[in-house]
Amino acid sequence: MTRFKSLVAVVSLMTLALTAGAQTFPSRPIKIIVPFQAGTATDLVTRLIAPALSEQLGQPVVVDNRPGADGAIGAVEVARAAPDGYTLLMSTNGFAAVPAMRKAPPYHPTKDYTPISMVGRYAFFLFVNTTLPFRTLTELLEYSRAHPGALNYATGNPTGIIATRQLLSLADVKMLWVPYKGEPAAMTDLVTNRVQVMFSTMTTAGPHVASGKLRVLATTLPTRLPSAPEIPTITEAGLPKFSVVSWAALQGPANMPKEITQRLSRAVAVAIAKPEIREAFAKQYIVPLSSTPEELRTYVHDQAELYAYTLKEAGIEPE
């Protein structure tokens, strides 16, 4: 009985501490962990919005890159952090996919986190080295059907893995997979023609497109971007079942107080409504989005189920 009373007392003190913390939140700097390397699209999204969040919250918002294991290292670190709102995760669609890619999932995409808000949806594009003659995705696929395994494709993140495998499965073509630990290394080999095909973002590939070393064939978004209307969608190439869409969303550890979660969610909504943020996002092919925590929870749940199905359909076995 004494031990039980002690446990009740400890729980009560923790509850009081969280409640008090919620009432004064934030009172110190907030850290957003980016589970990918600096220079990637997720890193850019976070660094674009961090100053606006800092302005809204009245405290510094620090970006901390923790790359590795397809984003799982950073995601697990946030799951293990105190649920006080000071350690957050900029999650992506890869975050929802990784558990389905592992025999022993490193985390649960909904149970281990507190959803805060969507931040944006950004386009992945299919790039080829310009030494290849292909001007359209249809030409690339026709060549690959006639020459199975003749081309190498690179991946540097879960989105690249799933998007390419789904594309190859839907188009019934074969290419050789060359995996990389991150986009920068993969992009280096794409530019030098060690690999020929890659899904990536304009954040990483844009300078090489401008220099004429890479050519963009299609976007993963369901409709053409207003900022790049000349780039067709994968659906337009005759693959309407392609379903991989890239997004970024802010999340915290499980069991964050509702007051803190709502405070952060409102800050995101105000930040991405700023004209300067929307303009900066548009230049990077990012569509700004916000949501309620409840909407984000439902979305992540649905995305996790979609990726589990997509991986199975594409014949990707958990590792």
C-alpha positions in Angstrom: 0.0 0.0 0.0 2.9 2.4 0.8 4.5 1.7 -2.5 1.1 2.3 -4.2 0.7 5.7 -2.4 4.2 6.6 -3.4 3.5 5.8 -7.1 0.3 7.9 -7.0 2.2 10.8 -5.5 4.9 10.6 -8.2 2.3 10.5 -11.0 0.5 13.4 -9.4 3.7 15.5 -9.3 4.4 14.7 -12.9 0.9 15.7 -13.9 1.2 19.0 -12.0 4.6 19.7 -13.6 3.3 19.1 -17.1 0.3 21.3 -16.4 2.4 24.1 -15.0 4.8 23.7 -18.0 1.9 24.0 -20.4 0.7 27.2 -18.8 4.1 28.9 -19.3 5.1 27.3 -22.6 7.5 28.1 -24.1 10.0 29.4 -21.7 13.2 28.2 -23.4 14.4 27.4 -26.9 12.6 24.7 -28.9 14.5 22.1 -31.0 13.2 20.7 -34.2 14.9 17.5 -35.3 15.3 17.0 -39.0 15.9 13.3 -39.6 17.8 13.9 -42.8 21.0 15.7 -43.9 21.4 19.4 -44.3 20.5 20.6 -47.8 17.6 18.2 -48.3 14.0 19.4 -48.9 13.0 18.5 -45.3 15.9 20.5 -43.9 15.0 23.5 -46.1 11.3 23.4 -45.2 12.3 23.4 -41.5 14.8 26.2 -41.8 12.3 28.4 -43.8 9.6 28.1 -41.2 11.8 28.1 -38.0 12.2 31.9 -37.8 8.5 32.5 -38.3 7.8 30.0 -35.6 10.3 31.7 -33.3 8.5 35.0 -33.9 5.1 33.4 -33.0 6.4 31.6 -29.9 8.8 34.2 -28.5 11.7 31.7 -28.2 14.5 30.6 -30.5 13.6 27.6 -32.7 16.7 25.6 -33.4 17.1 23.1 -36.3 19.0 19.9 -35.4 19.9 17.5 -38.2 20.0 13.8 -37.1 20.2 11.8 -40.3 20.5 8.0 -40.7 18.5 4.8 -41.1 16.1 6.4 -43.6 15.1 9.0 -41.0 14.5 6.5 -38.2 17.4 7.8 -36.0 15.9 11.3 -35.6 12.4 9.9 -35.3 13.3 7.6 -32.5 15.1 10.3 -30.6 12.0 12.4 -30.6 9.8 9.5 -29.5 12.1 9.1 -26.5 12.2 12.8 -25.6 10.2 14.4 -22.8 6.7 15.3 -24.0 7.1 18.9 -23.0 7.1 20.5 -26.5 10.7 21.4 -26.5 11.9 18.5 -28.8 9.9 18.2 -32.0 10.2 16.2 -35.3 9.8 17.4 -38.8 8.3 14.2 -40.2 7.7 13.3 -43.8 5.9 10.7 -45.8 9.0 8.6 -45.4 8.3 8.6 -41.6 5.0 6.9 -42.3 6.6 4.4 -44.6 9.7 3.3 -42.6 7.7 1.0 -40.2 6.4 -1.0 -43.1 9.9 -1.3 -44.5 11.3 -3.0 -41.4 10.6 -6.5 -39.9 11.2 -4.9 -36.5 9.6 -1.4 -36.9 11.7 1.2 -34.9 8.6 3.2 -33.9 4.8 3.4 -34.5 3.9 6.4 -36.6 0.8 7.4 -34.6 1.1 5.7 -31.1 4.6 7.1 -30.4 4.0 10.7 -31.4 1.7 13.7 -30.8 0.6 15.2 -34.1 0.8 19.0 -34.3 0.3 20.3 -37.8 1.0 19.7 -41.5 3.5 22.2 -42.8 3.6 21.6 -46.5 3.5 19.3 -49.5 6.6 19.3 -51.7 7.2 17.9 -55.1 9.5 15.1 -55.9 10.6 14.9 -59.5 12.0 12.2 -61.7 15.5 13.2 -63.0 17.7 11.7 -65.6 21.3 12.4 -66.6 21.3 14.5 -69.8 23.7 12.1 -71.5 20.5 10.0 -71.9 18.3 10.8 -74.9 15.0 10.7 -73.1 12.9 13.8 -73.2 9.8 12.3 -71.6 8.9 9.7 -69.0 7.2 7.6 -71.7 10.5 7.4 -73.7 12.4 6.3 -70.6 9.9 3.6 -69.9 9.8 2.3 -73.4 13.6 2.1 -73.5 13.6 0.3 -70.1 11.1 -2.3 -71.4 13.2 -3.0 -74.4 16.4 -3.1 -72.3 15.6 -4.5 -68.9 18.3 -3.8 -66.3 20.3 -1.5 -68.6 19.7 1.6 -66.4 20.7 2.2 -62.8 18.4 4.2 -60.4 19.6 5.8 -57.2 17.7 6.4 -54.0 18.7 8.5 -51.0 15.6 8.3 -48.8 12.4 6.3 -48.3 10.4 8.5 -50.7 12.9 7.7 -53.5 12.8 4.0 -52.7 9.0 3.7 -52.7 8.4 6.1 -55.6 10.8 4.3 -57.9 9.6 0.8 -57.0 6.0 1.8 -57.5 6.8 3.4 -60.8 8.7 0.3 -62.0 5.9 -2.0 -60.8 3.1 0.0 -62.4 5.1 0.4 -65.7 6.3 -3.2 -65.7 10.0 -2.3 -66.3 13.3 -3.2 -64.6 16.2 -1.1 -63.5 19.1 -1.8 -61.2 18.8 -0.3 -57.7 21.8 1.6 -56.2 20.9 2.7 -52.7 22.6 5.6 -50.9 22.5 6.8 -47.3 21.4 10.3 -48.4 20.4 12.4 -51.4 23.7 14.4 -51.7 25.8 11.4 -52.4 23.2 9.9 -54.8 23.0 13.2 -56.6 26.7 13.3 -57.1 26.6 10.0 -58.9 23.6 10.9 -60.9 25.4 14.0 -62.2 28.5 12.0 -63.1 26.4 9.3 -64.8 27.3 6.5 -62.4 23.6 6.2 -62.1 21.1 7.4 -64.6 17.7 7.9 -62.9 16.6 9.3 -59.6 13.6 10.7 -57.8 14.6 13.8 -55.9 13.6 17.4 -55.1 14.5 20.6 -56.8 16.2 21.6 -53.6 18.9 19.1 -54.3 18.7 18.8 -58.1 17.8 22.3 -59.2 21.3 23.7 -59.7 22.2 20.7 -61.8 19.1 21.1 -64.0 20.0 24.8 -64.4 23.6 23.8 -65.5 22.3 21.3 -68.0 23.6 18.2 -66.3 20.2 16.8 -65.4 16.8 16.7 -67.1 13.4 16.6 -65.2 10.8 14.3 -66.8 7.9 14.3 -64.4 6.6 15.3 -61.0 5.0 13.0 -58.4 2.3 15.5 -57.5 -1.2 14.7 -58.9 -1.4 18.0 -60.8 1.1 20.3 -62.4 2.7 22.9 -60.2 1.7 26.5 -61.0 5.4 27.4 -60.6 6.5 24.8 -63.1 3.6 24.2 -65.5 5.9 22.8 -68.1 6.7 19.7 -66.0 4.1 16.9 -66.6 2.8 14.5 -63.9 3.4 10.8 -63.7 -0.3 10.3 -64.2 -0.1 12.1 -67.5 2.5 9.5 -68.6 -0.2 6.9 -68.3 0.2 5.7 -64.7 -2.9 7.0 -62.9 -2.4 4.6 -60.0 0.9 6.3 -58.9 0.2 7.4 -55.3 3.4 8.7 -53.7 3.1 12.3 -52.5 5.7 14.0 -50.4 4.8 16.0 -47.3 6.2 17.6 -44.2 4.5 17.7 -40.8 5.5 18.8 -37.3 5.1 16.2 -34.5 6.2 15.8 -30.9 6.6 12.8 -28.5 3.5 11.0 -27.4 1.4 12.4 -24.6 2.2 16.1 -25.0 -0.3 18.3 -23.1 -3.1 19.5 -25.3 -2.4 23.1 -24.4 1.1 22.9 -25.7 0.1 20.9 -28.8 -2.6 23.5 -29.7 -0.2 26.4 -29.1 2.3 24.9 -31.5 -0.4 24.1 -34.1 -1.6 27.7 -34.1 1.9 28.9 -34.4 2.4 26.8 -37.6 -0.8 28.0 -39.1 0.1 31.7 -38.5 3.7 31.2 -39.7 2.8 29.5 -43.1 0.1 32.1 -43.8 2.8 34.8 -43.9 3.3 36.1 -47.5 7.1 35.9 -47.2 6.9 32.2 -46.2 4.5 31.3 -48.9 6.7 33.1 -51.5 9.8 31.3 -50.2 8.0 27.9 -50.3 6.8 28.5 -53.9 10.3 29.2 -55.0 11.2 25.7 -53.7 8.2 24.0 -55.2 6.6 23.6 -51.7 2.8 24.0 -51.2 2.1 25.4 -47.8 -0.4 23.5 -45.7 -1.6 23.5 -42.1 -4.0 21.2 -40.2 -5.4 20.5 -36.8 -3.6 17.9 -34.7 -6.6 15.6 -35.2 -6.5 16.0 -39.0 -2.8 15.2 -39.0 -3.3 12.1 -36.9 -5.8 10.7 -39.4 -3.6 11.6 -42.3 -0.5 9.9 -40.9 -2.6 6.8 -40.1 -3.9 6.6 -43.6 -0.5 7.3 -45.1 1.0 4.4 -43.1 -1.6 2.0 -44.4 -1.2 3.3 -47.9 2.6 2.7 -47.9 2.2 -0.8 -46.4 -0.1 -1.6 -49.2 2.2 0.1 -51.8 5.3 -1.8 -50.6 3.5 -5.1 -50.8 2.1 -4.4 -54.3 5.6 -3.4 -55.5 7.1 -6.6 -54.1 9.3 -4.8 -51.5 9.9 -7.2 -48.6 10.6 -5.7 -45.1 14.3 -5.8 -44.1 
